[in-house]
Structure formats: C-alpha cells, structure tokens
Amino acid sequence: MKRIVLMALAAMAGSLLPKAAAQRDSLVWFDGQRPVSYTLRGKMPPVVTTALGMLGDDVRQVTGLPPVETADGTIVVLPPGKAADDGFRVYVKDNHIMVSGHSARGTAYALLELSRLMGVSPWTWWGDVVPERRQRLVLPSDYVTEQTPSVSYRGIFLNDEDWSLRPWSSTNYEPGPKGQIGPQTYRRVFELLLRLRANTVWPAMHEGTVAFFQVPGLKQLADSFGIVVGTSHCEPLLRNNVGEWDVSQRGRFSYKTNREAVQQYWVERLREVKGSSGNFFTIGMRGIHDSSMEGYTTDDDKFQGLQQVIDDQQRLLRRYVGDPRRQLQMFVPYKEVLQLYEMGLQVPDYVTLVWCDDNYGYMTRYSTPGEQQRAGGAGVYYHLSYWGRPHDYLWLTTTQPGLIYNEMRQAYDHHVRRLWIANVHDPKVAGYDLELFLDMAWNINCVSASTLTQHYGQWLCRQFGGEAGRRLLPAMHDFYRLCGERRPEFTGWTQVELDKRKYERGLSPVTAVGWDAYEAARRVADFERLKAAVTECRPYVRPELGDAFFAAIVYPVWAAAAMNRKILGDSAESHRAYEEIQALTLQYNELKGGKWRGLMDAAPRRLPVFGDVHATTAAPRPAPITERDACRYEEATPGAQPVQMLGHSMNAVALPKDGALTYRFAVSRSADYTLAVALIPTHPVDSGDLRFSVSIDGGQPTVYSLKEPFRSEPWKQNVLCGQAVRQLRTALTAGDHTLVIRALDEHIVVDQWKLY
C-alpha cells in the first residue's frame, strides 16, 4: 500500500508543476491591476446568468476586484447551443477566452470551469474552502478544453435529512416554518450541483420535512439553475406522499381500493408542472413511505396491481402533460419491486430503468444485453448514506472510493448512462465521495482503477494546498482502509430493525465485538497514528482554511478514532472518548461563527452505538500461517484489475468472467488446513449467480457462490464488515503449493486470502 501512495504522490507533484507553455506564450486575463472583463454575445438564459453571478463572486474572492462587462472583454460568452447534452468548450482565440456551451447548462458549466482554472474549489461555500488570492491569472495561448458528459442526468437525493440538513436549515441558516428546508438552502444546494457539473435533484422527503412543491418558489428556483427535479423510487409523478397525502382527507393510499382518489392526487401535480421545464417523472407505486404497495398481498396480486398503475400513469401523462414518449420518466426496481419487475413487468421502452445498490454501495443489478437496447436507457440510484437494517450510517461518509469506482465503472460498461443519483444525508458531509461519484458521471475516464489514489490526492491538494495534500494522503488513505474494515457506525457490532419483542426499539445493545483483544488494540493504535499524522499536516494548511480542514479531515478522523477507543479501548478511557466526540461535534457546529450550527449530529436516531458504552472483545483467534492480499499474485489472466482504495487490502482485484489469479505458498508441515478466501460482497449483475472456484495444486476446483438473499443474516454480516468469506478445509503436505482462484461469473472481486 505504501508503494501505491508514493506513486500517487509522485504523480501529483508532476501535475502541479507550471506548464512551460504558460510561461512562453500566454494570455493574461488578470494582471493584478485591472479587473477581469467579459462580454456577452446576446441575451443569456437564466442558468447562464446564475453561473455568471457565481463566477463574479469567485473572481472577487480571487482577485479582490469584481469583474466588469465591456464591449470587448477578455472573456467572451457565446450564445448557448441547442444540443441536448451539457457539453462545453473553453478555448483561447485572438487574445480572448471563448466560452461556448452545447446548451444553456453547458455554458453555465463552462463559466464555472473558469472558476476551477482560478483555483476555486466547488466546495468554496459548503466546505469553507477559501480560494487563494492571485495577483495574476494566465492561460496558454493555445489553451482548449472540450468536455461532454458521460451520463446525461447527474445528481443527488437529499435523504435522511432529519439530523443534519433539515435542522440546520430550519433553525439556523434560514429560520422558518418547522421542518422547512427553505429557498436559500436549496439555492446553496443548486450552486454546489452546478459547480460539480450536476443537473438533477430528488428533494428531501422525510416525514416532518415540508414537501418541496409546498415551499413557494422552489421549483422556479430549480428551473433558474437548470436543475431537473425528480423524486425518489417511492414518490410517483412528483408527489411527496409523506408530506402531501392526507389519509384523513383522501383515504388509504391504496390503488386497489382507492384508485380514483390516488389518480386525482397525481393529476393535481401534473397540472401544476405542465409547461415547466426540468421534470423527471417517477412511475410505479409503493406505500406512503418506502413500504410495499398497500392492499396487495400475494406476489401475483402485487404484480397485476403495479402493471395497472404503470399503464394508467402513461394515460395520465398523455392527457395532462403531453406525449409520454417525450417526457423524462424513470422506474426504480428497488427492494421487492425488483422481484416484481423480473416476473415480467411491462415497463414502456422509453422509460429509464434505474438500478439500485443494496443500500451499502454494492450494486444489485445492471442492464442485461437486451435491456441495454431500451430507448430510455438505464440509471443508478446509489447510497452514500443509509437509514435501515442491518445498521444505519448517517454520521460520517466513509464509503471506500474504490467501491464507488468499481460499481459505477461496471454500471457504465453495462450502458447504465442515462441517470446517476447519489443518496446523501447532507451535501457537506458527503464531500469527496460525492465529488468522485459526480466526476465519474461527468467524465467516466477521469479516473481509473490504478489512479484512484492519485485522484484523491489531487482533491486533497486542491482543498488544502499542495504540500498539505501530499502529506495528508497516506493518513487519509489509511482512514479509508480502517473504515472499510468497519464503518464507525458499525463499531458496536449492533443492528437495527430487529424484533421489538426482544429488543427495545428493535435495537440491539452494545455488548461484545467480533474482534479479539489483539485486533481491537491494533485498530485503536492505528487510529491514534492517523491523528498524529494529521496533526503534523496542520502547519502546512493556510490559516484561512482552518475550518475547512477541521470539518473534512480532523472531525472524521478524530471522531472515528474516539468511537473506536470508546468501544474497543481500555474501559478507563471509554467515557473520556465519548466526551471527546461530544466536544468535537460542538466545535464542528460552531465553525465559521456558528454557520454550521445544527448540521452535525454525533448520534443520528440515538442508536446504542453512539452512547457512553464499552464492549468486550472476542476470544483470541488462531494466527494465520499465511495471509496474502489478493493483489500480491504470481500470475493473473488478462483483464484482472487491482482496484485502489477498495477492500481490507485497499487493492482488491476485480476479475472478468473466467479470469483467474495464481498464488504460490509453502507450509512447513503436513496437516489439515483451513483456507479462507475473502471477497468484496458484490451481487450478480443480473438474476443469475455469482460464483468463483478455488483449486489447490491443480486439483478438482471447489465452487462457491457469493449470492445471498437480500436482508439475510449472511448478507448483513457481509455488508457490515465489507467482506464475504468462504472457507475450504484441505490436507496439505509440507512444501510448496499453488492456489488458483477463478471467477465463474461477472462481478467477482477478490480481496484477501488466509491459511490457518
């Protein structure tokens, strides 16, 4: 792992060197005295005007002077094109910077590309990443960048907002009606989306949150930012059932027994949005809030009911909005709906099929060759945070970058290119993981399995400065490794949504963990080393970035370290670690003079793991005779690809179907041994299987399947520890041996193996 990080550091050092061309023949667009100037070639649509205002604020921060509009400005904004995609071109011509978008949104992205060229982070407001002042802005005279999105619609779902975004917005940032996430908050969200080259939002929709369409002006605000508004898998036709369906007035939310009222409810919204731009209609139906359809019992009954819903929704769209073939529509086969879809549900060809992960980052389905031919294409709904079984992770964002990369790259390669949505409980906390997801949606080739560490290192350098970023990378790389072994929220080895007859609130208490004393002590010590490494980096961070550094680096590292020390460390330290988390959280919420007060909650849903608790460790385990990270193979068939920042090894190996890895090892005596092979707990790419085989010394291969029923206990344990382990009992003679691990299906990723 050290070698990977050092290579990434070297690559970053090269990327930050000034280009000779900029010194030799260049265009100066700020000379330290005269303000940056621009010219608009024609009347601009609202999203371009919005982006121009954001660029103006950035220019003011970087240069100290507001930009000015002149007849012959250095920056020339050309009229937006009429193309369907959001691509753009920025280039230098005749001593001017030409800004050209394929569409209005493309022109907006092009303007904000100039902000990036000035060194402005997309997280300038949400991350408090204050841009560095510049005395000179220069571009090579032959500068050109042409960019076109890999995925058509890219965005976020603001979900599980109860302990972050909603209280912060409604009580601090813009106090207003109880539970309201107001227009100023959404304006900031939309600004971030524009900066991250995203164009879609599924608004917050939990119980207690005022529905998006009930807040005056929010839809018009989204339109002015070029943001397409959709809704989650359980909110058909732009309705928020939790906030907008009143059982006392409308009756049960059952299509089987109350069809007329349900249709009228949908028609109200369709009439409201007719003629407005940027609507993405979810079709299908579930219960009021993420539950199965009301009134239907058997699978066949549910199947027939859902088919009727879809057919009727097409008729409603045609009558009240327009030709359904011309409307953006999506169908999300989430949870039990996936099984109904695979029973033969007829979803119109022009509707986008949106595949989901299992809530923990492992995709459950990709488009089959036949589905890849659909006119509506396919999309992804991907969780970077989650509320539910086996355990929530609503505190810190710790999904390994390698997992995001592997699953999203596979999605793209299976032609899932219409819509990518990331579930985040709060944009600020989502940080790098969200940016990586959206970077890939914009340009799928911006990062590869072998450059993930470099990509993350460049992000750290952009956020905190080159020297600080390079010094931070090894520590933060190790942070993702430790969180890949067990997220901070999972450290208590507890579960949620259990039998309430046995557990209070259905939550198991913190009592014992699965690590033995040695493993627990190693983990606590590793986190303490991370703290020391981060502390050593602090002097290299510009003073004005102190709050940004605390929020994105210090808080997650220190808080995760304290969580591990609280549960796994010396019992005498446990209470002090608990108090440290409370103090860190208070400090977070008081950053920037209280700007973020109410945003960070160190105990979402008040789960047992967040309490003042301590656990016992497991009995000691036998030490492995041999243990190997999967990337340390002797031979690999073509197509085998180590994926950086993935797995306990931080370099797990993705195998194509029929791909194999070969290892050589030795044992000192003849005996019976146990071989444990650990893989990333992925799922079949279709409704088939997920098999691999193990063969020792050319013997008959033993075949295993990783396929687990959703929400089964084995699946729960796999997602909690980030590995699926299969064991083989085998007799070995003293001497040298050969191990071959072969993928028999797609989506096999080998992490480690151990011999006991």
N, C-alpha and C positions, 0 to 999 in steps of 0.2 A: 504493500500500500504506500509506503514512503516513496518508492520509485515513481508511482503514478503521480503523487502530489508534486514531487520535484520536477517531473517533466512538465506538468501543468504550469508551475511557477516559471519555468524557463520560457514556455510559450507565451505567457502573459508579459514577461519582460520584453520579449521581442515585439509584441503587439502594441506596446505603449511607446515605442521609440518614434520620434518625429520622422515623417516621411521627407526624403530628400527633395522630392518634387515641390513640397510646400515651401521649402527654403529657396528653391531655384527660380520657380516661375509660378507666382501665386496671385490670387485675388484677395485683397484686404477689404473685409466688409465691416470692420470696426478698427479705427486707428487710435483709439484712446481719447479722441477729442470730439469728433463729430458723431452724432447719433446714427445708429443703423437706420437706413432708409428703405422704403418699399413702395412699390407701385402695383395697383390693382388693375388688371386689364378687363374691365367690365364689372357688372354688378355680381356680387357673390352671394350664394345661398347661405342660409343661417348657420349650417355646420362649419362653413369656411370662416364666417365672421367670428364664430365662437372660438375656433382654433387660432385665429389671428389675434384675438384678445389674450389667449393663453400665451402665445408666443411673445406678445408685447410685455406681459408680466415677467416672462423669463429673461427677455433682453434687458429689462430694467434691473433685474437682480444681478445679472452677469456684468453689465457694462456701467450701471449706475445712471443710465440715461434712457428715457422712453424712446421707442422707435418713432420715426416720423414718416408720414405718407407724402411723397413728392411725385412730380411728373416723370422723373427718370430715376427711380430708386434703384439701389443696388440689388434688392430682392424684387423680382418680377413674378407676380402671381397670375398665371394664365387662367383663362376660363375653364372650369371643370368640364371633363368629357362626359359622354352619355353611356359609358360602358357599365356593365352590371357588376364588375369586380371593383375592389377598393385599391387597386394598384396605383403607383405614382412614379414620377421621375423627377429627380432634383439634379441639375447639372449647371455647370458654368459655361456661359457663352457670351462673347463680346463684353467681357468685364462685368457681367451680371450673373446673379444666381437665379436660375429659372426654376420655377415651381409649377409642376404640371401633374394633375391628378386624372386618373381614368374616370373618376366620378367625383361628386362633391366630397364624399367621405375621403376619397383618395387624396384630394387636395388638402384636406384637413390634416391627414397623416403626414403629407409632405411638409407642411408648415412646421409640424411638431418634430419632424426629422431635423430641422434646423436647430431646435432646442437641444436635441441629442448631440448635434455637432458642437454646440456651445458648452457641452458638459453637464447639461441639466438632466438629472435623473427623473424617470417617470414618477418616482416616489418623493418628489420635492415637497408636496404638501402632506400626503398620507404618512410618509416616512420621516418628515422633517429633515430631508437631505438638502441642506442649504447649498446652492451652487457656488462654486469658487469664482471670485471676481476676476475678470480678464481685462487686460489693457490692450489686447489685440486679438482680433478674430480673422483667421486666414483660411482660405481653401485653395488647393492646387488649381491652376488654370484649366486643367483637363479633368477636373472632378466630375463624376457622374455616378449616381446610384439609381438603379431601376429595381423596384420591388413590386411583387404581386403576391397576394395571399394564397397560401396552400389550402386553407379551409375557408369556405365562403362566409360563415357566420361564427363568430368567436366571442365568448363572453362568460358571465358568471351568474350563478344563482345565489342570492343572498338568503341563506337558510340558517335556522337555529340561531336567530338573531337575539334571542331573549336575554343573553348575558353579556352582550357586547354592543353591537351596533344600535339596537333599539334604546337601551337605557342611556347610552352616551348621547344619542341624537335628541331624544325627547326631554332629557333633564339637563343637558349641558350645552351641546353645540347650538341647538335651536329649540329652547323650551317651548312646548306647545301642548296640544291635546295628548292625553295619556296614551302611550303606545304608538304615537305617530313618528314615523321616520319621514322628516319633512323635506321640502324642496331644496333647502340649502345643502342638506346631507346628500340627497340624490345628485345635486349639481356636482358635488365633490366626487361622488362615485363615477359619474359620467365623465368628468375630467380625467380621472385615472384610466378609465376604459379607453378614451381617445389616446392618451399617452402610451398605453400598452397595445395600441392598434386593434382594439376590440370594438365590437359593434352591436352586442346583444346583451340584454339583461332579463333575467327572471326575477321579478321583485320579491322582497321579503313577504312572507305569507303565514307566519305562525299565529296561533291564537293569541290575542292580545295586541297584535300589530294592526294598525289601521290599514285597510286594503289600499293598494297602490292607486286604483282608479277612484277611490273615495277622497283622495287628497287633491284639492283643486290645483290644476296646472302641471301635475307631474307628467302626464302623457305629452303635453305640449313641450315641456322641458326636454323630454327624451327625444322628441322629434327635432328640436333645435340642435341637439348634439349628434343627430344621425344615428341614434340608438334604437335598434329594433327591440320591441317589447314582446316577450313571450311569457309563458307560465310553466310551472313545474308539471311533472307527469300526472299529478292528481288534480289539476285545475283546468278543466276543459274550456275551450273557447274564451280565454282571457278572463275567466271568473275566478275569484278567490273564495272558495267555498267556506273556509273557516270564518272569514270576515264578512261575507256577503250573503250566505244562505241562512235565513232565519227560520228555524223549524216551526216556531210558534205561528208564523205568518204563512209559510209556504208548505208546511207539512214535511214528511220524510223525504230525504234526498235519495229517493229510490226511483229508478227509471221503470221498474216493473210495476209499481203500484201508484206512482205519482208522475207519470210521463208528461202530461200537459203542463204541470207547474214547472218541471225541470226545463222543458223546451222554452217556455216563456222567459225563464231566468236567463237562458243562453241568448235568446233573441234580444233582450234588453241591451246586452253588451255589444252584440253585433250591430245593432242600430247606432249605438254610441260611437263605434270606431269606424263605421263606413266612411270611406273617403279620406281617412287619415293614413299617414304613411307608417311604415315600420311595424307591422303586426305579424306575429308568428303564432298561429293558432294550434294549440294542443288539442288533439282529438282523442276519443275514447272516454273512459269514465272509471273512477274508483270511488271510494267512500269520501265523506266530507274532508277528512284529513288523513291521507295516506293509509287508508284501510281498504279492505276488499269491498266490491260493489254491494250496496245494501239490497236485501230482498232476494238474493240469489244464493242457492245452497250448493247444488252439485256442480261439478266442473262443466258438464254439458249445458246446464242451465245458465251458468256464467258466460259460457262461450256464445250461446244464442243471444243472450242479452247484450253482450258487448258488440256483437256483429250488428244488431239492430241500432245501437247507439251510433256506431260509425256511419252506417248508411243514412240515418236520419240527419246527422250533423252535416253531411255533404249537401243534403237538400236545403238545410237551413242556411248554410253559407251561400249557396247559389241564389236563394231568394232574397237574403238581406245584405249581402256584401258584393257578390259577383261570382263569376265562373270559378268554382273551387279549384280548377286546374291552374288558375293564375294566382291563387293565394298561397302564402307560405304556411304549410301545415306540417305537424310532426306527430308521430305516435311513439310513445315511450313504453316498450315492453319491460316494465320494472316489477320485480318481485313476482307475484303469482301471474301477472299479466303476460310474462314471457311464456309460461306454460300454455296459456290460452292461445297466444299467437302461434305457437308451434303445433297446436291442434289443427291449424289450417285457417286461422282467421284471415279474412279478405280485407286487406288494407289497400286503398287505392294506390296505384303505381306512382302517382305524383306526390304522395305523402312521404316525408323523410322519416325513416326508421331510426330511432335514437337508442343505441345500445348503452347499457349501464355497467358500471363496475359492481362489485359485491358490497359496496359501501366502505371498503377498506383499501381500495386502489387496484384491485385485481379484476380486470375486465372479464365479464361472464359470457360475452358473445361478440362475434364480429360478423360482418356480412358474408354470406356464402357466395360462391360464384354467380348463382342465379340472382341473388339479392343485389349484387353489385351492378346489375344492369338496370335497376329501377330508375325511373326518371327523377324521382325525388331524392335519390341518394340516401346517405346514412349519416348519423351523427353519434356523438358520445356525450353521456352525462356522467361526470367523473367527480368523486368525492375527495376533497382535501380536508374535510372535517365531517363529523357524523355524530348523530344522536341515536343510540339504539344498541341492540344486542349484537355481539356479546358485551361490548363496553363502548361508551362514548369516547370521542377525542375532540373536545370542544375548547380546549385550553390553549395549547400551542400547536403550531403547524409543523409537523415533523415527518411527513411522507418523504421517503428517500427519493432524491432526484432521479436515480437510476430506474426506479419503479415507474415514475411518471413517463420517463423516456421510453422504456421498453413497451409499456402498454399503449402509449399514444403512437409510437412508431408502427407497431403492429396494426393498430387501427387504421392508420393512413395507408399502409401497404395493403390492407383489405378494402381499400377505396371508401373508407369512412371519412368523407371530406366535405360534407355539407354543413355540419354544425358541431362545434365543440363547446360544452358548457362545464365549468368547474364550480362545484358546490363549495362555498366558503362561508364561514360564520361571521367573518369580518375581513374586509379587504386589507386592512393594515397588518393584521396578524398573519395573513396568508403569504405576504412577502415574496421571497424568491420562488417558492413552489408555484405560486400563481403566475409569476412572470415567465418561468420556464414553460409552463403549460401554454400560455398565450404566445410566447416566442415561437414555439413549435407549430402552433396553429397558423401563425403568420408566415413562417418560413420553416418548413419541415426539415430542411437541411442546415439550419442554423447551428445544430449540434448533432453529434454522433455518439455512438456507444463509447468510443475511445476519446471523446473530447468533453465529456460532461464535467469533469473536474476543472478543466480549463474554463468552461463556460461559467461555472460557479465562481471561480477565482476572478474572472473578469467582472462579474457582478459585484463582488466584494470590493474590488479596486475602484469601480465606478462610484460605489456608495460611499466609501470611506477613504479613498486616496490610494495611489499605487503601492506605497510602502506598507501601509496598514493592511491593505487587502492581501498582499503576498504573505505577510506574517500571520494573518488570520486563517488562511486557507487550511493548513494542516489541522488546526484545532477544530474548525467547523466541519471539516471532512470527518474527523473522529466523532463529532457530535452526532452527525447523521448515522454513523455506524452504531453508536450506542442506542440511539432511538430506533434504529432498525431491529435491534435485538429485542427491544421492548419500549414502546412509547411511554413517556412519563405518566400518562393517564392510566396505563396498564400495569404499573409497577406493583400495585397491591394484589395482583392476581385475583381480582374480583370480577363479577359480572353483573349486568343489569337485566331487567325484564324477566326475572325468574319467578317461580311460583310464590305468590304473595301469601299463601298459607304457611309457607316455610320461612320466608324472608320478609322483613319489614320493607315496605315499598317495593318489594321484588328485587332488593339489592343485597348481594352477599357481602358480609363484613370482611375487613382486612384481618386475617389471622396468620396465614402462612404463605410463603412464596415457594416457587419451584426451584430456585437456585440454592445450591448448598453454600455453606459459610465462606468457602474459598471464592466461589463465583461472585457472591454478594460483595465481599471485601474488594475484589478486583474491580467490580463495577463502580463502587463508591470512590476508590482511588483514582480510577480513570477520569471520573468527572472532576475530581479535585485538581488533577493535572490540566484539564481543559480550562478551569477557572484561572489557574496560574498563567497559562499560555495567553489567554485573552487579556489578562491584566498587563502582561508585558507589551501587548499591542497598543494599549490605550494612548501612550505618549505620541504615537505616530498619527493619531486621528486629529484633524483640525478641531480647535475648541468649539467652533460653532456647530460641529457635528456630534457633540456630546450626547444630546438627547436621541438622535438617530441611532447612535452606537449602542446606547443603553437599551432601546426598545427592540432592535433587531438582533443584537448579539448578547449583551450582558444579561438581560432578563431571561431569555430562554435557556441560556447555559447555566446561570446561577440557580434559577428556579428548578430546572430539571435535576441539577446536582443536589439541591436541598431535598427534593422529593425522594430521590434515591437514598440519601443519607437518613431521611426521616423513617423510611420503611425498612431499609436494609442495614443501616449502620448500627453503631453502639446505641443501646437503649437510652443511655445518658444524654446522647446527642439528639435524640429524636425530637423532643419538644423544641429545642433551640432551632432545629431545621424547619419545623413548622412555623415558628415565629419569623424566621428569615424569609419564607415565602410571603407571609403577610406584609412584611416591611418592603420587600421588593415590589410587590403589587401596588402598595400605596405610592411608592416612588414613581412607578410607571404612570399611574393615573394623574400624578402631579407634574408630569413633564410639560414643558412649554407653558409654565404658569397655570396648569390645570386644563390645558387644551384637551387632554385625553381622559379627563375625569369621568368615570363610569364606563370606560371601554374595556379595561382588563379586569376580568373576574377570575380569581385563582381557584374557584370551586364551582364550576358550572353544574347545575342541577343538584348541588350539595351531595355529591356521591361520597361513599365511605372513604375512597382512596384519598380524598382531599382533606380529611380530618386530621386531628392530632393523634395519629395512630402509629403503631410499630408492628412488625411481623416477625415470626420465627422463620428460620431457614430450613431447607430440606436436609435429609441425611446425605453424607458425602457420597459422591458417585465414583465408580471406578475410573481411573485415569485412562485415556486412550493410549494405545500402543503406537498408533499412527493417526495423525489428523492432517487433512490437506484441504486447502481452499481449492475449489474446482478449477480456478484459472491456472493452477500450477500443474498442468497436464504435460505428459511427454509427447502425445500426439493428439491431433484433432482433425476431423474431417472438414472439408471445405464448408464454409457457412457458419461454423461455430464462432460465436462472437461474445467475448467478455464485455460486460456492461458495467462501466464505472458507477460507483456510488449506489450499488444495488446488493442487498443481502447482508448477512452477517460478515461475509468476506469482503464486502464493498467492491466486488468484481465478479459477480456471479456470471455464469456462462450460458447464454441463450443458444439453444440448438435447433436447427431446422429438422423437419421430419426426416428420420433415418440418419441424422447426424450422430456422431459418437465422439467420446473422449476416452483416451487411454492413459492409464497411470501404472507406474511400476513401484513396488514397495517390497519390503522384506520383513520377515518375522524371525525372531531368534530361537523359537522352539515350536515343536509340533503340538497343536492343541486345537480345541474348538474356539472359534472367534465369532464375534458379532460385528457385522459391517452395517453402519448406519449412514444412509445417504440422505442429505438434506437438500431440498429443492425449494424454489420460490413457489408459494401456494397459488399457482395460477389455475385457470379453468379452461375447459375445452373451447376452441374457437367457434364451434358450432354445437349441435346437440349430440355430438359423438363422445369419444372417450379422450383420456389424457394419460397415455401410457409411456413408460420407459422400461428398459431392461437392464439387468446387471449380470455380467458374466466374469468369472474369475478363471484365469489360466485356460481360456478357450473352451470352458465347459458349457453345458447347456444354459442359455440365458434364463434368468428368473424375471418374470414380467410383473410389474406393479402398475397400479392405476392411482393417480392423484385425485380423481374425480370424487368429490364429496357432496352430499346433499346440502343445499343451502340451509344454514342455521342448524345443521347437525353439530354435535359436540366436537367431532374431529375438525370440522371446518372452523369452529370457534377457536379452538386451540391453535390452529394454523395461523389465523389472521392476528391473533394476539401476540405471537412470537415471531411472525414473519418467515416461518419455515414450515414445510411439510416433510416429515421424516419417515422413511421406510427402512426396515431392518431385515438383514439376511443372516441367518445362522449358518456358519460354514466351517469345515475342518481344513486347517492349513498345515502343511509341513514346514519345518524350518528351512529358511532360504528365501529366494526371490520369487515374486509373484506379479501377475499382470491383472489389472482391473479395467474392464470396459463398461462404460455407461452409455447407453444408446437411447435416443428419443424415437419412440414409435408413432407419436402424433405431434402436431404443431403445439407450440406454446410451452415447451419444456425448458426450464431454466434451472441449471444445477448450481448450487451454492457451495456446499462443502461435503466431505465425507470423513468418517472416523471409524477406526477399527479398535474394538475393545477386546 
